[in-house]
């Protein structure tokens, strides 16, 4: 073997080892919470899973009138929100549901694949712009507490993080080599990322900031760039119009009011909450990375570009009116990069002290850091809801061809599982909140209470519900405690028009310390049942003040 071949072989072996370790650690993270169905985040996760079913059915039927199809689908299963979010992730869900069958575990598996993809992209990023040995850092991303938790939820944040990282990787390659084809990969990932989750748009000002910092002004007037911008606009703008028309409340959460912009607390939210996404040791390494990267010529440019990346994402997320800790997952990749630079800087200093080869010091240090994170991973806790399937199985036996009324916090999980076992649309769900006290997104937003006594509840159920079966979470959720209608509903089932049938325990863990908040779900028969209405009418404040939808349940 010639001397020139040896380094090349060693590099390939190193690359394959890094990929192998990343894959093993990813499988380890997958196995830690394999029994969690990923629907625990209320109420978005069940809706993200149900949207995949909706788009699967939409593509199979290709309805002439998409609006009528969506309304009739919602009337039967009010767990979908097809206009509130772009369809990028849901189309992938529809594909995997077709291949493997619809299941929340299939949807969660798709999210976990995005986690693996993010780890791989971070690995190749570190190998190219930090050092080949730094590629081990890709596995560290998978082991961060926030990544572990949200990888086990059917949510859009992990896919958004992975797609944004991929888009920025290819954009960076294109900035370095303007004639390369990386521009097409970057454009593709940008379009898919934005069509998956609106906050992904923060990657656009990141790319612009890089171009400005590198003084590559000519790239902005490149014909290929302008052409791709027009194509992307043709894809994204129509959906933006749909969202503004059919999800105005969601759209209003993008831009803040002036009083929020001038409030300092508006800009410090993520400083307070985003550290919970990382381990303490990684945040310490990130601080060392910014200092060491700025000092060491080898990593100075990479540190500059990564800090720009992080700052633009931070201020972009902070600008938006809607803010939650999980949105800060877009900050995970830049923090990981500077953390690995910090590890490399410390290894350089260790090499000077120990007199060893720097690569061996880095590898030994990385082993220690990875081992620490592997040991800490089982301690990452996040919510779980277990037991709803038994409620659904009972109703599938007792009410196989009719709708049921459900009222409570976990209506999304219940509705998704009932829809999962109803491919022919013979059953359905009437949500108590939509029928009796409609609001938008959160209880109390644009609230309308339609009943003022238990007797009025009985009257509405007879005239508008069409359900023989009423399923109630025994206690009103604290978020709806001050609303009177759900209390009237629970008082109504004590009347002679109802017959108690059965109670089911559902195991719920919502607190980070693992303390259970178990609930009881009670099943009643409505003895004063009249008939199933031919069409339903629901007030939909989420579509705008005074909005109403009318339709017949889909067959």
C-alpha positions as CSV (number, residue, x, y, z in Angstrom):
1,X,0.0,0.0,0.0
2,X,1.5,3.3,-1.1
3,X,2.0,6.1,1.5
4,X,-0.5,8.4,-0.2
5,X,-3.3,5.8,0.1
6,X,-2.9,5.3,3.9
7,X,-4.2,8.7,4.9
8,X,-7.1,8.4,2.5
9,X,-8.0,5.0,4.0
10,X,-7.7,6.3,7.5
11,X,-10.0,9.2,6.7
12,X,-12.6,6.8,5.3
13,X,-12.4,4.6,8.4
14,X,-12.7,7.6,10.7
15,X,-15.8,8.8,8.7
16,X,-17.4,5.4,8.8
17,X,-16.7,5.1,12.6
18,X,-18.3,8.5,13.2
19,X,-21.4,7.5,11.2
20,X,-21.6,4.2,13.0
21,X,-21.3,5.7,16.5
22,X,-23.9,8.3,15.5
23,X,-26.3,5.6,14.3
24,X,-25.8,3.5,17.5
25,X,-26.4,6.5,19.7
26,X,-29.5,7.4,17.7
27,X,-30.8,3.8,18.1
28,X,-30.1,4.1,21.8
29,X,-32.2,7.3,22.0
30,X,-35.0,5.7,20.0
31,X,-35.1,2.8,22.4
32,X,-35.2,4.9,25.5
33,X,-38.8,6.0,24.9
34,X,-40.0,3.4,22.4
35,X,-43.3,2.9,24.1
36,X,-44.2,6.6,24.1
37,X,-46.6,7.3,21.1
38,X,-45.4,10.9,20.6
39,X,-48.9,12.4,21.0
40,X,-48.2,13.9,24.5
41,X,-48.0,17.5,23.5
42,X,-51.5,19.0,23.8
43,X,-53.0,19.8,21.6
44,X,-50.6,20.1,18.6
45,X,-49.1,16.6,18.4
46,X,-52.3,14.7,17.7
47,X,-53.3,17.3,15.1
48,X,-49.9,17.0,13.4
49,X,-50.5,13.2,13.2
50,X,-54.1,13.6,12.0
51,X,-53.1,16.1,9.4
52,X,-51.0,13.3,7.8
53,X,-54.1,11.1,7.6
54,X,-56.0,14.1,6.1
55,X,-53.5,14.7,3.4
56,X,-53.3,10.9,2.6
57,X,-57.1,10.8,2.2
58,X,-57.0,14.1,0.2
59,X,-54.5,12.7,-2.3
60,X,-56.3,9.4,-2.6
61,X,-59.6,11.2,-3.4
62,X,-58.4,14.4,-5.1
63,X,-61.7,16.2,-4.4
64,X,-63.0,18.7,-6.8
65,X,-63.8,21.1,-4.0
66,X,-60.9,21.1,-1.4
67,X,-62.7,23.4,1.0
68,X,-65.8,21.3,1.1
69,X,-63.7,18.2,1.6
70,X,-61.8,19.8,4.5
71,X,-65.0,21.0,6.2
72,X,-66.7,17.6,5.9
73,X,-63.6,15.9,7.2
74,X,-63.4,18.3,10.2
75,X,-67.1,17.9,10.9
76,X,-66.5,14.1,11.4
77,X,-63.1,14.3,13.0
78,X,-62.4,17.8,14.5
79,X,-58.7,17.0,15.1
80,X,-57.3,18.3,11.8
81,X,-55.9,21.8,11.2
82,X,-55.0,21.7,7.5
83,X,-54.8,25.4,6.9
84,X,-52.9,26.4,10.1
85,X,-49.6,24.8,9.0
86,X,-48.0,24.2,5.6
87,X,-48.3,20.7,4.3
88,X,-44.6,19.8,3.9
89,X,-44.3,17.4,6.8
90,X,-47.8,16.1,6.3
91,X,-47.1,15.0,2.8
92,X,-44.2,13.0,4.1
93,X,-46.4,11.6,6.8
94,X,-49.0,10.6,4.2
95,X,-46.3,8.7,2.3
96,X,-45.0,6.8,5.3
97,X,-48.6,6.0,6.4
98,X,-49.2,4.6,2.9
99,X,-46.0,2.5,3.1
100,X,-46.2,1.3,6.8
101,X,-49.8,1.9,7.8
102,X,-51.2,4.8,9.8
103,X,-49.9,4.9,13.4
104,X,-48.6,7.5,15.8
105,X,-45.4,5.4,16.1
106,X,-44.9,5.7,12.3
107,X,-45.3,9.5,12.6
108,X,-42.9,9.7,15.5
109,X,-40.5,7.5,13.6
110,X,-40.5,10.0,10.8
111,X,-39.6,12.7,13.3
112,X,-36.8,10.5,14.6
113,X,-35.4,10.1,11.1
114,X,-35.1,13.9,10.9
115,X,-33.2,13.8,14.1
116,X,-30.7,11.3,12.6
117,X,-30.5,13.5,9.5
118,X,-29.7,16.5,11.6
119,X,-26.9,14.6,13.4
120,X,-25.5,13.5,10.0
121,X,-25.5,17.0,8.6
122,X,-23.9,18.4,11.8
123,X,-21.2,15.7,11.5
124,X,-20.3,16.6,7.9
125,X,-20.5,20.3,8.8
126,X,-18.0,19.8,11.7
127,X,-15.7,17.6,9.5
128,X,-15.5,20.2,6.8
129,X,-15.2,23.5,8.7
130,X,-13.8,22.5,12.1
131,X,-11.8,19.3,11.7
132,X,-12.3,15.8,10.6
133,X,-12.0,14.6,14.2
134,X,-14.7,17.1,15.2
135,X,-17.2,15.0,13.3
136,X,-17.8,13.0,16.5
137,X,-19.9,16.0,17.6
138,X,-22.8,15.0,15.4
139,X,-23.7,12.4,18.0
140,X,-23.7,15.0,20.7
141,X,-26.6,16.8,19.0
142,X,-28.8,13.6,19.3
143,X,-28.0,13.4,23.1
144,X,-29.1,17.0,24.0
145,X,-32.1,17.0,26.4
146,X,-34.3,19.1,24.1
147,X,-33.5,17.0,21.1
148,X,-34.3,13.8,23.0
149,X,-37.6,15.1,24.2
150,X,-38.9,16.7,21.0
151,X,-37.7,13.8,18.9
152,X,-40.3,11.7,20.7
153,X,-43.1,14.0,19.9
154,X,-45.1,14.3,16.6
155,X,-44.2,17.9,16.3
156,X,-42.6,20.1,13.6
157,X,-39.7,21.5,15.5
158,X,-37.2,18.7,14.9
159,X,-38.0,18.5,11.2
160,X,-37.6,22.3,11.0
161,X,-34.3,22.1,12.7
162,X,-33.0,19.4,10.4
163,X,-34.2,21.0,7.2
164,X,-32.8,24.4,8.2
165,X,-29.4,22.8,9.1
166,X,-29.3,21.1,5.7
167,X,-30.3,24.3,3.9
168,X,-27.6,26.3,5.6
169,X,-25.0,23.6,4.9
170,X,-25.6,23.7,1.2
171,X,-26.0,27.5,1.2
172,X,-22.6,27.7,2.8
173,X,-21.1,25.4,0.2
174,X,-22.6,27.5,-2.5
175,X,-21.2,30.8,-1.0
176,X,-17.8,29.2,-1.1
177,X,-18.3,27.8,-4.7
178,X,-20.9,29.9,-6.5
179,X,-20.8,27.7,-9.6
180,X,-21.6,24.5,-7.7
181,X,-24.9,22.7,-7.6
182,X,-25.2,23.2,-3.9
183,X,-27.5,26.2,-4.7
184,X,-30.2,23.8,-5.9
185,X,-30.0,21.6,-2.8
186,X,-30.1,24.8,-0.6
187,X,-33.1,26.1,-2.5
188,X,-34.9,22.7,-2.2
189,X,-34.3,22.5,1.6
190,X,-35.3,26.1,2.1
191,X,-38.6,25.6,0.3
192,X,-39.4,22.3,2.1
193,X,-38.3,23.8,5.4
194,X,-40.6,26.8,5.1
195,X,-43.4,24.6,3.8
196,X,-43.0,22.5,6.9
197,X,-42.8,25.2,9.6
198,X,-43.0,29.0,9.3
199,X,-40.2,29.8,11.8
200,X,-37.8,28.1,9.4
201,X,-37.8,31.3,7.5
202,X,-35.1,32.6,9.9
203,X,-32.6,30.7,7.7
204,X,-33.0,33.3,5.0
205,X,-31.6,36.3,6.9
206,X,-28.8,33.9,8.1
207,X,-27.8,33.3,4.5
208,X,-28.0,37.0,3.7
209,X,-25.9,37.9,6.8
210,X,-23.2,35.4,5.7
211,X,-23.1,36.8,2.2
212,X,-22.7,40.3,3.6
213,X,-20.1,39.3,6.1
214,X,-18.1,37.5,3.4
215,X,-18.6,40.4,1.0
216,X,-20.0,38.2,-1.7
217,X,-22.4,40.8,-3.0
218,X,-22.4,39.5,-6.6
219,X,-24.2,36.3,-5.3
220,X,-27.4,38.4,-4.7
221,X,-27.7,39.2,-8.4
222,X,-26.9,35.8,-9.7
223,X,-29.5,34.6,-12.4
224,X,-29.8,31.2,-10.8
225,X,-30.6,32.8,-7.5
226,X,-33.2,35.1,-8.9
227,X,-34.8,32.2,-10.8
228,X,-34.9,30.0,-7.7
229,X,-36.4,32.8,-5.7
230,X,-39.2,33.1,-8.2
231,X,-39.9,29.3,-8.1
232,X,-39.8,29.3,-4.3
233,X,-42.2,32.2,-4.2
234,X,-44.6,30.4,-6.6
235,X,-44.7,27.5,-4.1
236,X,-44.8,29.5,-0.8
237,X,-47.0,32.5,-1.6
238,X,-50.2,30.6,-2.5
239,X,-49.9,28.7,0.8
240,X,-49.4,32.0,2.6
241,X,-52.6,33.3,1.1
242,X,-54.4,30.1,2.2
243,X,-53.1,30.5,5.8
244,X,-54.1,34.2,6.0
245,X,-57.6,33.4,4.7
246,X,-58.3,30.2,6.6
247,X,-56.0,30.5,9.7
248,X,-56.1,34.2,10.5
249,X,-55.6,33.7,14.3
250,X,-52.4,31.6,13.7
251,X,-51.2,34.2,11.1
252,X,-51.6,36.9,13.7
253,X,-49.1,35.2,16.0
254,X,-46.2,35.9,13.6
255,X,-45.8,39.7,13.9
256,X,-45.7,41.3,17.4
257,X,-47.4,44.5,18.4
258,X,-45.4,47.7,19.0
259,X,-45.7,47.4,22.8
260,X,-44.2,43.9,22.7
261,X,-41.2,45.1,20.6
262,X,-40.3,47.8,23.0
263,X,-40.6,45.5,26.0
264,X,-37.2,44.1,27.0
265,X,-38.8,40.9,28.3
266,X,-39.8,40.2,24.7
267,X,-36.2,39.9,23.7
268,X,-34.9,37.9,26.7
269,X,-37.4,35.0,26.6
270,X,-35.1,32.5,25.0
271,X,-32.2,33.5,27.2
272,X,-34.3,32.3,30.1
273,X,-35.8,29.1,28.6
274,X,-33.5,27.8,25.8
275,X,-30.7,26.7,28.2
276,X,-33.0,23.8,29.2
277,X,-32.6,22.3,25.7
278,X,-28.9,21.6,26.5
279,X,-26.7,20.0,29.1
280,X,-24.8,22.3,31.4
281,X,-21.4,20.9,30.2
282,X,-22.3,21.7,26.6
283,X,-23.2,25.3,27.4
284,X,-19.9,25.7,29.2
285,X,-18.1,24.2,26.1
286,X,-20.0,26.7,23.9
287,X,-18.7,29.6,25.9
288,X,-15.2,28.3,25.7
289,X,-15.7,27.8,21.9
290,X,-16.7,31.4,21.3
291,X,-13.6,32.6,23.3
292,X,-11.2,30.0,21.9
293,X,-12.5,30.3,18.4
294,X,-12.1,34.0,18.4
295,X,-8.5,33.6,19.7
296,X,-7.3,30.8,17.5
297,X,-6.8,31.7,13.8
298,X,-7.7,28.2,12.7
299,X,-11.4,28.5,13.9
300,X,-11.8,32.3,13.8
301,X,-13.8,32.4,10.6
302,X,-16.0,29.5,11.6
303,X,-16.7,31.0,15.0
304,X,-17.6,34.3,13.4
305,X,-20.0,32.7,10.9
306,X,-21.5,30.5,13.6
307,X,-22.0,33.4,16.0
308,X,-23.8,35.3,13.2
309,X,-25.9,32.3,12.6
310,X,-26.9,32.0,16.3
311,X,-27.6,35.7,16.7
312,X,-29.8,36.0,13.6
313,X,-31.8,33.0,14.6
314,X,-32.1,34.3,18.2
315,X,-33.4,37.7,17.2
316,X,-35.6,36.3,14.5
317,X,-37.3,33.9,16.9
318,X,-37.5,36.7,19.5
319,X,-39.2,39.0,17.0
320,X,-42.1,36.7,16.5
321,X,-45.1,37.1,18.7
322,X,-45.5,33.4,19.4
323,X,-42.7,32.0,21.6
324,X,-42.1,28.7,23.2
325,X,-39.0,26.9,24.4
326,X,-39.3,24.3,21.6
327,X,-38.9,27.0,18.9
328,X,-35.3,27.5,20.2
329,X,-34.4,24.0,18.8
330,X,-33.3,26.1,15.7
331,X,-30.5,27.3,18.0
332,X,-29.2,23.8,18.7
333,X,-26.9,23.4,15.6
334,X,-25.0,26.7,16.0
335,X,-24.6,26.1,19.8
336,X,-23.3,22.6,19.0
337,X,-20.8,24.0,16.5
338,X,-19.2,26.5,19.0
339,X,-19.3,23.8,21.7
340,X,-17.3,21.4,19.5
341,X,-14.9,24.3,18.7
342,X,-14.6,24.8,22.5
343,X,-13.7,21.1,22.9
344,X,-11.1,21.4,20.1
345,X,-9.6,24.5,21.8
346,X,-9.4,22.7,25.1
347,X,-7.8,19.8,23.4
348,X,-5.2,22.0,21.8
349,X,-4.3,23.4,25.2
350,X,-4.2,19.8,26.6
351,X,-1.9,18.8,23.9
352,X,0.5,21.5,24.9
353,X,0.4,20.4,28.5
354,X,0.5,16.6,27.9
355,X,2.8,16.6,24.9
356,X,0.4,14.2,23.0
357,X,-0.9,14.3,19.5
358,X,-3.8,16.7,19.3
359,X,-6.1,14.3,17.5
360,X,-5.8,11.7,20.3
361,X,-6.4,14.3,23.0
362,X,-9.6,15.4,21.2
363,X,-10.8,11.9,20.7
364,X,-10.2,11.0,24.3
365,X,-12.0,14.2,25.5
366,X,-14.9,13.5,23.1
367,X,-15.2,9.9,24.5
368,X,-15.6,11.4,28.0
369,X,-18.1,14.0,26.9
370,X,-20.1,11.4,24.9
371,X,-20.1,8.9,27.8
372,X,-21.4,11.6,30.1
373,X,-24.2,12.4,27.8
374,X,-25.1,8.8,27.2
375,X,-25.3,8.3,31.0
376,X,-27.5,11.4,31.4
377,X,-29.9,10.5,28.5
378,X,-32.1,8.2,30.6
379,X,-32.7,11.0,33.0
380,X,-34.4,13.2,30.4
381,X,-38.1,13.2,31.3
382,X,-41.0,14.4,29.2
383,X,-44.8,13.9,29.3
384,X,-46.7,10.7,28.4
385,X,-50.4,9.9,28.1
386,X,-51.2,6.2,28.3
387,X,-54.6,4.5,28.3
388,X,-56.7,6.3,25.8
389,X,-56.6,3.3,23.5
390,X,-58.8,1.3,25.9
391,X,-61.4,4.0,25.9
392,X,-61.5,4.0,22.1
393,X,-61.6,0.2,21.9
394,X,-64.6,0.1,24.2
395,X,-66.5,2.6,22.0
396,X,-65.5,0.8,18.8
397,X,-67.4,-2.2,20.2
398,X,-70.3,-0.3,21.7
399,X,-70.8,2.4,19.1
400,X,-69.3,1.1,15.9
401,X,-71.4,3.2,13.5
402,X,-72.2,6.5,15.3
403,X,-70.6,9.7,16.5
404,X,-69.7,10.3,20.2
405,X,-69.2,13.5,22.2
406,X,-65.9,14.0,24.0
407,X,-65.0,16.9,26.3
408,X,-61.7,17.4,27.9
409,X,-58.0,18.4,27.5
410,X,-57.1,15.2,25.6
411,X,-59.7,15.4,22.9
412,X,-56.9,15.4,20.3
413,X,-55.5,12.0,21.3
414,X,-59.0,10.5,21.6
415,X,-60.1,11.8,18.2
416,X,-56.9,10.6,16.5
417,X,-57.2,7.1,17.9
418,X,-60.9,6.9,17.0
419,X,-60.1,8.1,13.4
420,X,-57.2,5.6,13.2
421,X,-59.6,2.7,13.7
422,X,-62.2,4.1,11.3
423,X,-60.9,3.9,7.8
424,X,-64.5,3.9,6.3
425,X,-65.7,6.9,8.3
426,X,-68.5,5.2,10.1
427,X,-67.9,6.9,13.5
428,X,-67.0,10.4,14.4
429,X,-66.3,12.9,17.2
430,X,-68.2,15.9,18.4
431,X,-66.0,18.0,20.6
432,X,-67.8,19.5,23.7
433,X,-65.8,22.7,23.4
434,X,-66.7,23.2,19.8
435,X,-70.3,22.6,20.4
436,X,-70.9,24.4,23.8
437,X,-68.0,26.9,24.3
438,X,-66.0,27.5,21.1
439,X,-62.8,29.5,21.3
440,X,-59.6,30.0,19.2
441,X,-56.4,28.1,20.0
442,X,-56.5,28.6,23.8
443,X,-59.6,28.5,26.0
444,X,-60.8,32.0,26.4
445,X,-59.6,33.4,23.1
446,X,-62.7,34.8,21.3
447,X,-64.8,32.6,23.7
448,X,-68.5,32.1,23.2
449,X,-70.4,30.2,25.9
450,X,-73.6,28.9,24.3
451,X,-75.2,27.4,27.4
452,X,-76.0,28.9,30.8
453,X,-77.4,25.9,32.7
454,X,-77.3,22.0,32.7
455,X,-80.8,22.1,31.2
456,X,-79.6,24.1,28.2
457,X,-76.8,21.5,27.7
458,X,-79.4,18.8,27.4
459,X,-81.3,20.8,24.9
460,X,-78.3,21.5,22.7
461,X,-77.3,17.8,22.8
462,X,-80.7,16.8,21.7
463,X,-81.0,19.3,18.8
464,X,-77.4,19.6,17.5
465,X,-75.2,16.8,18.7
466,X,-76.7,13.5,17.5
467,X,-74.7,11.4,20.0
468,X,-75.8,8.5,22.2
469,X,-72.5,8.4,24.0
470,X,-70.9,11.2,26.0
471,X,-67.3,10.8,27.1
472,X,-66.0,13.2,29.7
473,X,-62.7,13.8,31.5
474,X,-64.1,13.8,35.1
475,X,-62.4,17.0,36.1
476,X,-62.3,20.2,34.1
477,X,-58.8,21.0,33.0
478,X,-57.3,24.0,34.9
479,X,-57.0,25.9,31.6
480,X,-60.8,25.9,31.2
481,X,-61.7,26.1,34.9
482,X,-63.1,29.6,34.7
483,X,-65.4,28.8,31.8
484,X,-68.8,27.8,33.0
485,X,-70.0,25.6,30.1
486,X,-67.8,22.5,30.8
487,X,-69.0,22.6,34.5
488,X,-72.7,22.7,33.2
489,X,-71.9,19.7,31.0
490,X,-70.6,17.7,34.0
491,X,-73.7,18.7,36.0
492,X,-75.9,17.7,33.2
493,X,-74.8,14.0,33.1
494,X,-76.0,13.7,36.7
495,X,-79.6,14.2,35.4
496,X,-81.9,11.3,34.6
497,X,-81.4,11.9,30.9
498,X,-78.0,10.2,31.3
499,X,-76.8,6.8,32.4
500,X,-73.3,6.2,33.7
501,X,-71.7,3.2,31.9
502,X,-68.0,2.9,32.7
503,X,-64.9,4.7,33.9
504,X,-61.4,4.4,32.5
505,X,-58.1,5.5,34.2
506,X,-55.6,7.2,31.9
507,X,-52.0,7.5,33.1
508,X,-50.8,11.1,32.5
509,X,-47.3,12.5,33.3
510,X,-47.0,16.1,32.4
511,X,-44.4,17.3,35.0
512,X,-40.7,17.2,34.4
513,X,-40.1,15.5,37.7
514,X,-42.2,12.5,36.6
515,X,-45.1,13.1,39.1
516,X,-48.2,11.6,37.6
517,X,-51.4,13.6,37.0
518,X,-53.7,10.6,36.2
519,X,-57.2,11.3,35.0
520,X,-60.5,9.4,34.9
521,X,-62.6,9.3,31.8
522,X,-66.2,8.6,32.3
523,X,-68.5,7.2,29.7
524,X,-72.3,7.9,29.7
525,X,-75.3,7.0,27.6
526,X,-77.5,9.9,26.6
527,X,-81.0,8.4,27.1
528,X,-82.8,11.5,25.7
529,X,-81.0,11.1,22.3
530,X,-83.2,12.4,19.5
531,X,-81.5,11.9,16.0
532,X,-78.3,12.6,14.1
533,X,-78.6,15.9,12.2
534,X,-78.1,15.8,8.5
535,X,-75.6,18.7,8.7
536,X,-73.7,20.2,11.5
537,X,-72.9,23.8,12.3
538,X,-70.0,24.9,14.4
539,X,-68.8,28.4,15.4
540,X,-65.1,28.7,14.4
541,X,-63.6,31.8,15.9
542,X,-60.2,30.5,14.9
543,X,-61.2,31.4,11.3
544,X,-62.2,34.9,12.4
545,X,-64.7,36.7,14.5
546,X,-68.2,35.3,13.9
547,X,-67.0,32.6,11.5
548,X,-69.2,29.5,11.1
549,X,-68.7,26.3,9.2
550,X,-71.6,24.0,8.0
551,X,-71.3,20.6,6.5
552,X,-72.2,17.0,6.4
553,X,-69.6,14.5,7.8
554,X,-67.4,12.9,5.2
555,X,-68.4,9.4,4.1
